[in-house]
Amino acid sequence: MPSFKIDTSTAIVFVAVEPKHKIINKQTDEIAVDRETGAKMMTVGLTVADEGEANLYTVSVPETGIPEGLTLGMPVKVIGLKARDWENTFNGEKRHGISFRAVALVAPSSKG
């Protein structure tokens, strides 16, 4: 399915839910892996505020794209954010939604 770029250049983005490994099988605790790089995938909740509106997005990011010391409430820049629609059938029930993925998050540099 096609994916669509999301422009966050004018948005204010904050970490709303700290990163954790993206589990693809809850029975085995199997962690999702990026098919291209082999990096473990993480999910992070981001509040994206722009043009008088704010939304919470759960974004998948390769573990290598998560900066050290990322904390709740920290402002970040999102690199390569894309949205993709999905649909599947689970227990005979059709489900659909939009998933979000980014190449990396960049935390503000600390100035001593």
Summary of the structure (lengths in Angstrom):
residues: 112
radius of gyration: 14.9
end to end distance: 45.5
largest distance: 56.6
contacts: 275
relative contact order: 0.26
helix: 3%
strand: 58%
